[in-house]
Amino acid sequence: MRFSFAPLALIFLGLSLSACQSGASTNASEQEDAFFFNLKKFFEAEIYRLGNTKVVGVKKVQFNQEKDETNPQVFNYAKELEVFVNSDINKLSWRDKYSGDTSLVAGKIQKIVYKALDEHLKTREVIIQFNEGQVSDIRIENRLKSIIADAQQNLRYQPTRGYEIKGQQNMSAAGDASVGVEVTFVKIE
């Protein structure tokens, strides 16, 4: 079954817009890199890796009760993973707006959890799990509330398996909508 992805774009528009940043000094950029795990840099590296190794994926899309699945293909991972990049919390001005908790086992990082302390921040929680010193799983919860809509988005990325984006939007005028996108990596060309 084929359907228009326009509603999908509208639902994720509010959550995937990133805040505009003016040019920051190198020193401020270095300070930001050192404070939180840098999701933006991680996903830029993943986009490069996925593009250069031509990772083939299968995409399943759900909009309310309608479902669609693509044939295996190489996706534009810069566009596909943009919502993950836009969930980066590594901004100097947010240094005191998130709590962080790091779990270590035998001196190696196993998990990092960031939780928003300010209810107005879009990215509510970020959980990063490691295996043998490498990122194995990233989970992100985004939420955007306004007078006309309440949207929640749950993201999951696994470098060796693929990613999921699940969204729920409640709009006072248009009703509720749920969206799901799942890409499973199937092979490298």
FENURQUI-V250738 format. One record per backbone hydrogen bond with DSSP energy under -1.0 kcal/mol. NH is the residue of the N-H (numbers start at 0). CO is the residue of the C=O. E is the energy in kcal/mol with one decimal. If there is no record, write none. Layout:
BEGIN
NH|CO|E  NH|CO|E
END
This chain:
BEGIN
8|4|-2.1  9|5|-2.2  10|6|-2.4  11|7|-2.0  12|8|-1.1  15|11|-2.4  16|12|-1.1  28|24|-2.1  29|25|-2.6  30|26|-2.1  31|27|-2.3  32|28|-2.3  33|29|-1.4  35|31|-1.1  38|36|-1.3  41|37|-2.1  42|38|-3.0  43|39|-2.2  44|40|-2.1  45|41|-2.0  46|42|-2.7  47|43|-1.9  48|44|-2.5  49|45|-3.2  50|46|-2.2  51|47|-2.6  52|48|-2.2  54|49|-2.0  55|186|-4.0  56|72|-3.2  57|183|-2.0  59|181|-3.0  60|67|-2.9  61|179|-3.1  62|65|-2.6  63|177|-3.3  65|62|-2.3  67|60|-2.4  69|58|-2.6  72|56|-2.2  76|74|-1.5  79|75|-2.5  80|76|-2.4  84|80|-2.0  85|81|-2.6  86|83|-1.3  87|84|-1.6  90|88|-2.4  93|90|-1.9  94|91|-1.5  96|93|-1.9  98|114|-2.8  100|112|-2.1  102|110|-3.2  104|107|-2.5  107|104|-1.9  109|102|-3.4  110|102|-1.4  111|127|-2.5  112|100|-2.7  113|125|-2.9  114|98|-2.1  115|123|-2.9  116|96|-3.6  120|117|-1.6  123|140|-2.7  124|140|-1.5  125|113|-2.3  126|138|-2.9  127|111|-2.9  128|136|-3.1  129|109|-2.7  130|133|-2.9  133|130|-1.7  135|128|-3.1  136|128|-1.4  137|156|-2.3  138|126|-2.7  139|154|-2.3  140|124|-2.6  141|152|-3.1  142|121|-2.9  143|150|-2.7  145|148|-2.9  149|169|-2.0  150|143|-2.9  151|167|-2.9  152|141|-2.7  153|165|-3.2  154|139|-3.0  155|163|-2.3  156|137|-2.6  157|161|-3.2  160|157|-1.5  161|157|-2.5  162|182|-2.0  163|155|-2.6  164|180|-2.9  165|153|-2.8  166|178|-3.3  167|151|-2.6  168|176|-3.1  169|149|-2.6  170|174|-2.3  171|147|-2.0  174|170|-2.0  176|168|-2.3  178|166|-2.7  179|61|-2.6  180|164|-2.7  181|59|-2.6  182|162|-2.9  183|57|-2.3  184|160|-3.2  185|55|-3.1  186|55|-1.3  188|53|-1.9
END
